[in-house]
Structures are given as structure tokens and as C-alpha cells.
Amino acid sequence: MAEVVLNNLIKDYSDGKKLKIRAVNNINLKVNDQEFMVLVGPSGCGKSTTLRMIAGLEEISEGSIKIENKIVNNVLPKDRDIAMVFQNYALYPHMNVYDNMAFGLKLMKHSKLEIKKRVNDAAAILGIEDLLDRKPKALSGGQRQRVAVGRAIVRKPKVFLFDEPLSNLDAKMRVSMRTEISKLHSRLATTMIYVTHDQVEAMTMGDRITVMKDGDIMQVAEPLELYHHPANTFVAGFIGSPSMNFFQGKITRTNNQIKFIEYNESDTPIVLTLQKKESRIASTYLNKEIILGTRPEDISDLTTVNNPISGYAIQAKLEVSEPMGAETFLYLNTGVTPFVAKVRSKNRYLINQIINLNFEPGRIHFFDPKTKNVLK
């Protein structure tokens, strides 16, 4: 097993002239031994490029990559002792499952007996023992993905790399396979680096998550730390479904009370009289612009709140209601700001209805409008 360390890693692409496109911008990251690290972000954020540099499939423009305390910048991919699972499976169509899984071991000159043992062991782990004689065209998408993972397992590498391996599967199969990969990590106790654009995959699978944007690392933390304590508006908006709501406004002081007032020319802007903790944070921005953020589940239908806190009640017009069974998504608008509330209610909601809501004290975040960083 091994830790992976990225130091000041940069990847530039050239258009053939003088213009350079920076895909990865001077990132530093340490993936601990036996850790399941997820790289997540929107398309074009640099996550797959970073993974391919670790694998040796992309040249490094600047910086270094260490695997097990050894710099591997100039080490060939086959000599890095890593195994990669690709998005498109990359199975040989003319070979059966057994030969696909054994191919790499044959190139490494392992004995037939050792190859057979490794392939059978991996097939047993993945539940594909009865598929070894089939060719890829006779397999479902989920079965092909298991074979691709099995081909990586048999090599017993120091590090596993996964490049969006579940994106070609249907929703139900994705849920099943991400559970299988998580169980596989626990069973093998090896270092895994997993790339995805799906924040649900990231939250459910990773020991830690690296959130990337435009080639930069926005935040590295455990899943619940990212969710409850985002470093900036990008992380707050990217992690969570539905994403965090944001309200533009300013902080004022009235009768020794600190208030947030939404920028809204209507007669009913959001006005919150802040409690002690939130008041302390917001008071540093007195008479200044500020961004208030809150999760959809931290906004309640006021009729369902037993002991509402004075100063945290608001009104908004309903635009769309989505009953989900145990909860309902309410898509609302203050007049200038659209937002979502996730409420537990048996009430029947009508379009254009004015709904009384309550923000959850202690669950509000404030962000600087220029830097977009969270205020603490």
C-alpha cells in the first residue's frame, strides 16, 4: 500500500502557438495510505487530468508526484505499480472475461497457476465466477464494469485509480456499484483515488473529498465537514442536492440588534434578526454587502415548527411544489431570489401561494461577496 503526494502540480496545454491553457493550477494534495480519496468537480475542472498525471498518461508541466515516497515524474506507467479503471471499461472484445482479467498478468510473466489463482479470487470477490467464459458483448454494463475492476484487482497494485467508472450505468446500477466499490475498498484496504462529477457518489464513497474548480482545489475535507462547513460559495453550492440557497443583502444594527436585510425592492424583503453566534460573525460586516447561505432542509414550513425562533420567520411565493413522499421540495421566490425549501409536511401547496417559512437558527452561513469565502 502507499500514500500519494502531489506537490505544486501544474499541467499546461498549448494551442500550438503562444497561448497556454492551464488545466491544473499548482495543486498540493496528500492521499494517505489506504485512504479512499474522491476528486469531484464540474466538467473541465482538472480532476481527470490530475488522475491521468498520477497514472503517467499525461506529462507533468511542473511539480512532482510521489508514490510511496518515490518521485515518479519520469517513471513509465507500467512501472508505477498502479491500476486504473476507465470510464469506457476498455475491455478487449475478442477475449473472454478470464483472458481480459489475466492479460496484464501474462505480460508481467506470472505463472499460469498464479494467474489462475488471482483471477479466480478476484472473480469471487466481485461475484462474476460464472461469467469467466463470456465475451464482453454478452455482458451487461454492470457486469462489464465488474470485469474492468477485476482486471485491476488481480494486479494487486499499490494504488487504484478510478476515472468516472459508473457514469455509463443506469441510476439503479450506479447505486449498486458504488456500494460494491466501497465494500471492495474495505476488503482490500488499499489506496484508492476516484474521480467523479457526481457529488452524491463523492459524499457516499469518499473518506475525504477534494473539490476542484478551474484547475484549483477549493477544499479538501471529510464528506460531512464539506457539507456542514463549506469553505466558500462554490463548495456550498456544489455539494448537496438541492444545493445551498444564497441571498444577497447587507448587515445593519437596529436597537442594538444585528439584522440581515435582503436586497429586495419589494415591500417584503427577507429580514432576519440574528442570534448570538450568527450576530457575532455578521457584525464584522456592519453596513456592508454580504451573502447569506442556508441549506434547503434548514428552511421549514412555519405551521410545522413547534417553537419558532423570533426573528427567523420569512414569507415567499411558491412557484413549484414537488412531493417526494416523506418530504416535499418547495421552489419559492422572494421577488428577487429563487430558493428551495425541503420540508416535511402533509400540507397541500398551491402555485403562487404565499407561504410562511422559518430559517433554522445556527444553520446559517455568511460569505464575503468579493472573495466568496465563508466568514467564521
N, C-alpha and C positions, 0 to 999 in steps of 0.2 A: 504494500500500500504506500501512498505518497501524498505529500502536500504539493500544491501547485501555487507558485508565486509569480505574479505579473508586476514588473517594475517599470514605471514610466513608459508604458507600451503605446506605441503610435503606429498607425497604418495610414499611409497616404497613397492615393491613386492619382495617376497623371492622365490627362486627356491627350497626351502625345505632343502637347505644346508646353507652355509655361504654367498653365493652370493646374493646381493640385487640389484634389478633393480629399479632405481628411475624414476617414471613416471611423477611426478610433483615436481619441484625443488624450494621450498622456495619462492612461489609467493605471491605477495601482490596486491590486486585489490579492488577497491571500485566501486560498481554498485549503482548509485544514484536512489532515489525513482522515479518511473515512467519512468525510462530510458530503452531503448532498446539496450542492450549490446550484441555484437556478439563476440564469441570466434572462431577464424579462424586459420587454420594451416594445414600442411600435416598430413597424417595418422601417428599415433604414437607420436604426439606432446604433448599429455596430455589434450587436450580440453574436450573430453568426460569424462575422469576420473575426471577432475575438476568439471564438471557438476554433475556427479554421487555423488561426495562427498557433494556438496551443497544439493542434494536431500536426502542424507542419505543412499544411496545404496552402498557406499564404505566407509570403515573405514578410518579415518584420521590418518596418521602416526605421524605427528607433526603439530603444528599450530592451528588456530581456524577459525571458520566460524560464523559470526554474521548475523542474520536476524532480522531486526527491533531492532537493538541494544541489541539483546539477543544471547548469545553464544549457538549454537545448536549442538555442537560436539556429545553430548550424548543423543540428543532428537531423538525419533523414527521418521522415515519418515512421518508417518501418522499425527504426531503432529507438523510438521514444517509449516503447512499451505502453502504448495507449491503444484503445479500441474505440471506434466511432460507429454510431448508429445514425444512418442518414434518414432524411425526410422521405425519400422515394424508395427506401428499402435496399436498392442496389443489389438484388439477387440475380444470380446467373440463370437465365431462363431454360438453358439446356441441361442443367444439373438438377438432380433431386434434392430434397431438403438435407439429407445426410451429407451429400457431397458439397453443398453450399456451406454448411457449417464446418466441414472438415478441410475446406480448400486452403485456408490460411495456415492451418497446422501442417498440411503437406508441404507447403512452401518453406516452412520452418524446419523441415526434415524430422518431424516427430515420428516415432514408430507407429505402425498400424494399430498395435494393441493400445498404445497411449491415446491415439486419435479416437479409436472406438469408445474407450472409457470416457473421455472428455465429452464427446458428442452425446453419448447416452445419458451422462449425468446432467448436461445442460438441457436436453430434451425432457428429462424427468422433472427438472425444476420448473420448466415452462409449460408442462403438460402437452407436449407435442410428440410423444413417443410413437403414436400411431400415424404420424404424418411423414416419417423419415423417407419413405419410398415415393412420395408425391413430388411432382414438379410445381414450381411457383404458380403456374397458370391454373392449377387445380386447388389453389388455396384462397380463402377469403382474405380481406385486407388485414383483419386482426391476426390471422394465422401467419401471414407474410411478415407482419411486424414482429411476431414472436420469433420467427426464424432469424430475422435480422439481429434481434437482441441475443439470440442463442449463438450466432456466429461470433458475436463479441465476447460472450461469456467464456467460450471454450478456450480463448487465448489466455485467460487469467491475467489480464493486464493490471498495471499499477493504477491506471485512471480510465474510467469510462466517459466518453463524450457522446451526448445525445443532441442532435440538431433537429428540433421540432418533429420528433418521431411520430406524434399522434395526429398531426394536422390533416392527414388524408383519411382518417377514420370518421365514422358517423358518431353522433353525440353519445349514444349509449356505449359504444365500444371504447370511446376515449375515456369515459369514466372507469370502465373495467380495466383498461390497460394501464392507466395511471396508478391504480391500486396495485396492479401486478408489479409495476416497476418499483413502487415504494417498498413492497414486500421483498422484492429482489435485493434492493439496497440493504435492507436489514439483514437478509440472509447472507449476502456476500461480504458485508462490512468492508466495502471498498469506496474509494473516492469517485464521486460522480459529478459531472458538470453538465447541466441540462439547459438547453436554450428553448424558449417558447415566447410567443406573443400573447399567450392566454394567461391572464392574471389569476384565473381560477386554478389552472394547473400549477402555477407558481406557488400560490397560497397553500394548496393541499399537499404538495410534494416536497418542497424545499426545507432543509434545516435552516438555511439562510437564503435570502433573495438579494440579488444585485439588480437594481432598477437602472436602466440606461436610457439616455435620450441624446440624439445627435452626437454620438461618439463619446459622451461623457457619462460617468457614473453619478447618478443622482443621490442614491442612498444604498447602503448595504446593512441589512438587519434581519432578524428573525421575522417570520410572517406576521405575527400579531403585533410586534413592535412597529413594523411598517404601517399596519392598518390603524393602530391607535395613536401613533406618534410619527406621522409623516414629516419629512424634513422640509418639504416645500409643496407648492400647489400642484406641481406635476405628479409627484408621488401620490399625493392625496387624491388627485383626480383619476389617476391610472389604476390604483389599487382599490378594489371594492366594486361591487355590482349591485345596484346602480352606484355610480361614482359619487364622491362628495359634492355637496352643493356649495356654491360660492356666492357671497353677497358683497357688493361694493358699497362702502359707506364711510362714515367718519366717527370719531370718538369725541364726545362732549361731556362736560360736567354741569349738572343742574342740581341745585340744593344739596351739594356735596355727594351726589350720586353720579357714577360713571355710566354713560349710556352709549350704545351703538345705534346710529341712525342711518338707515339705508338711503342711498342716493336715489330718490324717487319723487318725481314732481306731483304725484297724486296726493290725495288728502290722507291716504292711509299707508305711509311707508312703514317698513318694519322698524320698530323701536324696542330695544331690549335694555332693561335696567340691570346691569351686570352685578353678579355676586362677587364675593371677596377675591377668589383666585383669578377669575376672568377680569375683574376690575383692576387687579394689580398689573396684569400683563398689558391690558389695553390702555391703562393710564399713561404709559410711556409715549403713546401716540395721540395725546390730547390735542384736539382741534386739527388733527391730520387725517389724511386718507388711510383707509385700512381695508383689508379683505377678511371677511368672516366666513369660516367654513364649518359645515356640520354634516354628519352622515344622515342618509335618509331614515335609518332606523332610530335616530335620535330626535325625530320630529313626530309627535303623537297627535292623534285626534283628541282635542281637549275634553270631549264628552267621555273619554275612556280613562282620563287621568284622575286618580283619587284625591291627591293633594297637590294641585298645581302650584308652582312657584310664582309668586307675584313678580311681574316684570319680564316674563319669558313667553307670554301669550302673543300670538300674531293672527292676522287674517289673510287669506289668499283665495283667489278664484280657481276653481277646479277646471282643468282643460280635458283631461283624460283620466279614467279610472280603470285599473287592471286588476280584477280579483284573481288572486293566485291560490285560493283555498284557505290556508291558515293565515294569510296576510294579504293586504291589498296595496298595490302601488298607486299612489295619487300623484299625477302630474299637474303641478299648480303654477300660478304666476302671481307675482306681487304687483304687476303692472309694468315692471321693467326687468324683473329677474325670474326666469323659469327655474323651477326646482322640483325635486321629487321627495315625497314622504312615504316611508314604508310602515304602514300602520296595521295593528291587529284589531280589527273591528268587524262586527257583523252589520254595521250600518250600510244602507244603500245610498250611494253617492250619485248626484246628478250633475251633468255637464253645466258649467257656468255657475254652479252653487258656490256661495261664499262659505268657506269652512274655517272654523276656529281651531287653531293648532297651538301646540306648546313645544318649545325647544327644551331639550334636556339640559339642565344646568350641569356644568362640569364636563360637558362633551363638546364644547365649542372650541374651535381653533382660530387663531388670528395669524395673518400673513402680511408681510410687507408688500405693498403694491408694486414696488420697483424691483426688488431682488426676488420676490416670490417666496422667500424663505419664511419658515414658521417663526413666530415670536414666542419666547419662553420666559 
